[in-house]
Amino acid sequence: MGNLDIKKQVVQEIAERFERAQSVVIAEYRGLTVAEVTELRAKLRAAGVDFKVLKNTLVKIAAENTGVQGLDPYLEGPTAWAFSMQDPVSAAKVLIDFAKTHNKLVIKGGIIENKAFPADGVKALADLPPREVLLAQVLGAMQGPLVGMANVLQGPIRKFGYALEALRKAKAGE
């Protein structure tokens, strides 16, 4: 297998990751020690995130092949890619949290639905609550009006029941 074949295979693997990932966080890791990178990789792996250091030229080709837009400003210097496969916020949460104690890790930006966005968007993504909490909030918001409507609908029925009971008592001479 020649060098060109290997590069084509790597480009294909990157393209597949772009297609499968729910989000991607782009970071610069220059200055982190091997131990720090190992610690970061372990945290990302535990969160279901693939963390790869990839050649910018190969990423650019894969991005063009998959329709990822606006990536050029992030393709400078040594770049690591965190592909969040299980949910959109995992990679952002782990990397933002890690960057708080390791200032050498610089968040460059991210990708969601084939669109690149700057680092402040990654911070906003990391601030989102987990999926389960969001679902609970949505269900709670939906349930509130339904409970209120059920109570409103029960009111006339309840009053009708009281009226029937009063009528029954009146007929019975109670």
C-alpha positions as CSV (number, residue, x, y, z in Angstrom):
1,M,0.0,0.0,0.0
2,G,1.5,3.3,-1.1
3,N,1.6,6.6,0.8
4,L,-1.2,8.0,-1.3
5,D,-3.4,5.0,-0.6
6,I,-2.8,5.4,3.2
7,K,-3.7,9.1,3.0
8,K,-6.9,8.3,1.1
9,Q,-7.8,5.7,3.7
10,V,-7.2,8.2,6.5
11,V,-9.3,10.9,4.7
12,Q,-12.1,8.3,4.4
13,E,-11.9,7.5,8.1
14,I,-12.0,11.2,9.0
15,A,-15.0,11.7,6.7
16,E,-16.8,8.8,8.4
17,R,-16.2,10.4,11.8
18,F,-17.5,13.7,10.6
19,E,-20.7,11.9,9.4
20,R,-21.2,9.9,12.6
21,A,-20.3,12.5,15.2
22,Q,-23.1,14.5,16.8
23,S,-20.6,17.2,17.5
24,V,-16.9,17.9,17.1
25,V,-14.6,20.1,19.2
26,I,-11.4,21.4,17.8
27,A,-8.6,22.1,20.2
28,E,-4.9,23.0,20.2
29,Y,-2.9,20.9,22.6
30,R,0.5,22.4,22.2
31,G,2.4,22.5,25.5
32,L,0.5,19.7,27.3
33,T,2.7,16.9,28.7
34,V,2.3,13.3,27.7
35,A,0.7,12.6,31.1
36,E,-1.8,15.4,30.7
37,V,-2.8,14.2,27.2
38,T,-3.1,10.7,28.5
39,E,-5.4,12.0,31.3
40,L,-7.5,14.0,28.8
41,R,-7.8,11.0,26.5
42,A,-9.0,8.8,29.4
43,K,-11.7,11.4,30.4
44,L,-12.8,11.7,26.8
45,R,-12.9,8.0,26.3
46,A,-15.1,7.6,29.4
47,A,-17.5,10.1,27.9
48,G,-17.8,8.2,24.6
49,V,-15.6,10.7,22.7
50,D,-13.0,9.9,20.1
51,F,-9.9,12.1,20.4
52,K,-7.6,12.3,17.4
53,V,-4.6,14.3,16.4
54,L,-5.0,14.6,12.6
55,K,-3.1,16.3,9.8
56,N,-4.9,19.6,8.9
57,T,-4.6,19.0,5.1
58,L,-6.3,15.6,5.4
59,V,-9.0,17.0,7.6
60,K,-9.6,19.8,5.0
61,I,-10.1,17.2,2.3
62,A,-12.4,15.1,4.4
63,A,-14.4,18.2,5.4
64,E,-14.8,19.1,1.7
65,N,-15.9,15.6,0.9
66,T,-18.6,15.6,3.7
67,G,-19.8,19.2,3.2
68,V,-18.4,20.6,6.5
69,Q,-18.4,24.4,6.1
70,G,-16.3,27.2,7.6
71,L,-13.4,25.0,8.8
72,D,-10.4,26.9,7.3
73,P,-9.8,29.3,10.2
74,Y,-9.3,26.4,12.6
75,L,-6.8,24.5,10.5
76,E,-3.6,26.1,11.7
77,G,-1.1,24.7,14.1
78,P,-1.3,21.3,15.8
79,T,-4.9,20.5,16.1
80,A,-6.8,17.8,18.0
81,W,-10.3,16.7,17.1
82,A,-12.8,15.4,19.7
83,F,-15.6,13.5,18.0
84,S,-18.6,13.2,20.3
85,M,-20.5,10.1,19.1
86,Q,-23.1,9.7,21.8
87,D,-24.5,13.2,22.4
88,P,-23.6,16.7,21.2
89,V,-22.3,18.0,24.6
90,S,-19.9,15.4,25.9
91,A,-16.8,16.5,24.1
92,A,-17.4,20.2,24.9
93,K,-18.0,19.5,28.6
94,V,-14.9,17.4,29.1
95,L,-12.6,19.7,27.1
96,I,-13.9,23.0,28.6
97,D,-13.6,21.4,32.1
98,F,-10.1,20.2,31.4
99,A,-9.0,23.6,29.9
100,K,-10.0,25.2,33.3
101,T,-7.1,23.5,35.0
102,H,-4.8,23.1,32.0
103,N,-4.4,26.5,30.3
104,K,-2.2,25.0,27.6
105,L,-5.3,23.4,26.1
106,V,-6.9,26.0,23.8
107,I,-10.4,25.4,22.4
108,K,-10.4,26.6,18.9
109,G,-14.0,25.9,17.8
110,G,-16.5,23.2,17.0
111,I,-18.7,21.6,14.4
112,I,-22.4,20.7,14.6
113,E,-24.5,19.7,11.6
114,N,-21.6,20.4,9.2
115,K,-21.1,24.0,10.3
116,A,-18.0,25.2,12.1
117,F,-18.4,27.7,15.0
118,P,-16.0,29.6,17.3
119,A,-14.8,28.7,20.8
120,D,-17.5,30.7,22.6
121,G,-20.1,28.4,20.9
122,V,-18.3,25.4,22.4
123,K,-18.5,27.0,25.8
124,A,-22.2,27.6,25.3
125,L,-22.6,23.9,24.2
126,A,-20.7,22.8,27.4
127,D,-23.1,24.8,29.5
128,L,-26.1,22.9,28.3
129,P,-27.5,20.4,30.8
130,P,-27.2,16.7,30.0
131,R,-29.8,15.1,27.6
132,E,-31.7,13.5,30.4
133,V,-32.2,16.8,32.2
134,L,-33.3,18.6,29.0
135,L,-35.8,15.8,28.3
136,A,-37.1,16.1,31.9
137,Q,-37.4,19.9,31.5
138,V,-39.3,19.5,28.2
139,L,-41.6,16.9,29.7
140,G,-42.2,19.0,32.8
141,A,-43.1,22.0,30.6
142,M,-45.5,19.9,28.6
143,Q,-47.0,18.3,31.6
144,G,-47.8,21.5,33.4
145,P,-50.4,22.8,31.0
146,L,-51.9,19.3,30.7
147,V,-52.4,19.1,34.4
148,G,-53.9,22.6,34.5
149,M,-56.2,21.7,31.7
150,A,-57.3,18.5,33.4
151,N,-58.1,20.5,36.6
152,V,-60.0,23.1,34.5
153,L,-62.0,20.3,32.8
154,Q,-62.7,18.6,36.2
155,G,-64.1,21.8,37.7
156,P,-67.5,21.7,35.9
157,I,-67.7,18.0,36.3
158,R,-67.1,18.3,40.0
159,K,-69.7,21.1,40.3
160,F,-72.2,19.0,38.3
161,G,-71.5,16.1,40.8
162,Y,-72.1,18.4,43.8
163,A,-75.4,19.7,42.1
164,L,-76.6,16.1,41.5
165,E,-75.7,15.2,45.1
166,A,-77.7,18.2,46.4
167,L,-80.6,17.3,44.2
168,R,-80.5,13.7,45.5
169,K,-80.5,14.9,49.1
170,A,-83.4,17.3,48.4
171,K,-85.5,14.5,46.8
172,A,-84.6,12.2,49.7
173,G,-85.7,14.8,52.2
174,E,-82.4,15.0,53.9
